[in-house]
Amino acid sequence: MKKIIVIICLIAMMGYGWYSYAQTFLEKNEEKSHAEELIAKADGYVEKKLYQRAIYDYTEAIETLNSEDNWKKLINAYQKRYEEDNSILSDYISTLKSAVINFPTNRDFVVKLYDFFIDEKNYESAYKYLNYAEENGLTDDELKNKKLSARYIYYDYNLGCDEYIGLVNNAYTARIGDKWGAYNTAGSTKIDFKYEYLSRGGYNNTRIYTTNKDSRLINEKGVVMGIFPFKVTEAGVYSQGYVAVKQNDKYTFYNSFAEKAFGDYDYAGCFVNNKAAVKSGDKWFLVNEEGETVSDEFTDIKLAPTGSYISGDVIIAKDSNQKYSMYDSDFNKIGNLECEDMDYAADATLIAFKNNGKWGYADKEGNIVIEPEYDNAKSFSNGLGAVCKNGKWGFINDKKEQAIYYTFIEADYFNSDGSCVVRKFNEGTDNDEKDKEKIWSIITLELGV
């Protein structure tokens, strides 16, 4: 009896299962038929230019028939309606985003969405969806260029200065006319342009301020640390209690009281690790805080804009064989790379070097990463390296992609805020480049670095 009951239950369960399956099958067929009817109706609406009604029916139908062809029809209806009434843009973009998510290899969807984001200056989203499409297999040279354009698009601000001497401690020191001051990394005035001379900001943003009265060493709190016995018109960066000051074509180190300490050099950098690089005659070497020589002699040592002889634990120096190489902090040679010229190491990711008249890039171990092909180059800083061809400077990323095209006549290094000082021709002046005014500008990446 129990066996019979079990068999009956199994038969009942099977019967219910088949009934449920049949019911689901019929429901799906009904849904499919309804969706096909909606598509047919929407097609007719498009022919009658009733695009809003078409959009409604295509959208409902796609919930069942999620095919690329149906998405194409929906996007076409949106495009037609948008051409009539651009107030639907927000809904159109939202629908395009869904289309790209569902069919990321449809180039038309991707490009339409990109163009709208660029028009709205939503560069982050433009880059994001192009990157998504690329990750899913859609790529070509034009799309790569669009992606780079979105990633490295920048705004440009004319600094209006006549001379620029480099970024130190998030300030660009510069001269306007005969007055010195400084900008912040956004290009706004940080120190008023009212000084006869202003050195770059060193430790605690301590600088030399020269007025018509005297030259003073002043820290960021406004404390006068010392007054020089003469007017300073050129100096290095204050560091570790010393600053190199030029007088009568020679550099001398002065202490924090603006008192002469030691030195009579042809050039001098700043102190790092209690040592500074100096030049005397045709020789470069390091000195300590007593002025004693503490390194071998070289024919050149590349200094950072701060005057530091070392960057990212890498020293760039030229030996008696007139070849540049990389060295560690103890002047032990790194790798086997020897070359005609090198830039300072910047952030020590990719370092610019020159061989056979062309510039390329090596890593901090001395391995060549980008073969020499540029007329000039600067080491990478915050992900980008300035490169020069045919007299114009642009920027590449570490994949050797052209991040910013050859536009500028001079280029500096990118800072961590995504800004860089460049020099270019003023497009508002004469058409002939040789007659055009050259202006300093700050470019800032919209998406940062």
Secondary structure, DSSP 8 states (H G I E B T S, - for coil): -HHHHHHHHHHHHHHHHHHHHHHHHHHHHHHHHHHHHHHHHHHHHHHTT-HHHHHHHHHHHHTT---HHHHHHHHHHHHHHHHH-GGGHHHHHHHHHHHHHH-TT-HHHHHHHHHHHHHTT-HHHHHHHHHHHHHTT---HHHHHHHHHHHT-EEEEE---SEEEEEETTEEEEEETTEEEEEETTS-EEEEEEESEE----GGG-EEEE-SS-EEEE-TT--EEEE-SS--S-B---BTTEEEEEETTEEEEEETTS-EEEEEESEE---BTTBEEEEETTEEEEE-TTS-B-S--BSEE---TT--S-BTTBEEEE-TTS-EEEE-TT--EEEEEEESEE---TTSSEEEEEETTEEEEEETTS-EEEEEEESEE---BTTBEEEEETTEEEEE-TT--EEEEEEESEE----TTSEEEEEEE-TTS-SSGGGS-EEEEEEEETT--
